[in-house]
Amino acid sequence: MDEHFHVNTPLLESVTMSKLVGTTVYLKMENSQPSGSFKIRGIGHLCQQLATQSKGVVCASGGNAGMAAAYAARKMGVPATIVLPSSSPQVVVHRLQDQGATVNITGKVWDDANAEALRLAETEGLTYVPPFDHPLLWQGHASVITESAACLGPSVKPGAVLVSVGGGGLLCGVIQGLKDVGWMDVPVVAMETEGADCFNAAVKAGKLVTLDDITSEAKCLGAKTVCKKAFEYSQCSELTIISELVTDQQALHAVETFLDEERVLVEMACGAALAAVYSGVIRRLQDEGRLPTLLGPLLVIVCGGSSVDMKQLSHLKHKLQC
Ligand code: PLV
């Protein structure tokens, strides 16, 4: 099928961020996808491959994978059940219902909700839509890089790509895209928040690690175990993947700064990537010699997110005391 559900998003230059890092910063505005995040790229692709004859799809999500599944299902005329953990904010429940989805709240974190989604797929005969661990998702997400490359043109190659990591699906898609356009030597800075750091824990341990709990407020980064493919990429000598953490306060501060500077509201999962610029992670990596001092343009995947509105933003500010 040639038609797809995602749109070609704008690639914007940020003057303020460029000033901060000392190189041109390009923002790939995935917040402007119809489902509010990059997730529609992979999930739209997967649904088109696996769910055309389906009696219904079921997806466990921190919010955004669910938004993408609900959007794709609505366009395909298929019912959608989205299982969320109780940590998901009310705003995302309403947005999912607006997309026509049935919302089921089960468990405390995404892993609990996922067990319920797998059970429903089995007992109700629904098509299971994984939020981050499937080759079709990575293939779909890869278009975020091929599109950026087409927009930048043959004479511009990024010095690094900046992404947030939850279960690692976006990271796998970005790597796939870098391979597709011949940019395998471009370093990827993989950002998580402390307390939702399953990729960082795996990189440090040299093996997959399952976190005891998700203690970060960036709930959409809150998978307890990163997907195996993302870990394998981190061990691959042909790739440079730098895993870094920020605090919840830094991620939230990044969300606020981005709202002020770029006039766009994103959720904390996305704030984690933005904080690499605003909190000086990129500068530090340069000082440590892990990124070159003379860095080429930075490509930031502004992954977006629907789990935020002004009410949720003030709630988070109060909770995190910032
Ligand atoms: N969120 C997933 C997994 O949650 C979800 O169900 O929506 N940025 C945003 C705005 C996201 O929503 C997510 C994933 C990520 C980044 C990270 O993407 P991933 O999971 O492919 O690494 C538990």
Residues whose N, C-alpha, C, O or C-beta is under 5 A from the ligand:
A	BS01	PLV	S37 A60 S61 G62 G63 N64 A65 G66 W110 P131 F132 S164 V165 G166 G167 G168 G169 L170 L171 K219 C220 L221 G222 A223 A269 C270 C303 G304 G305
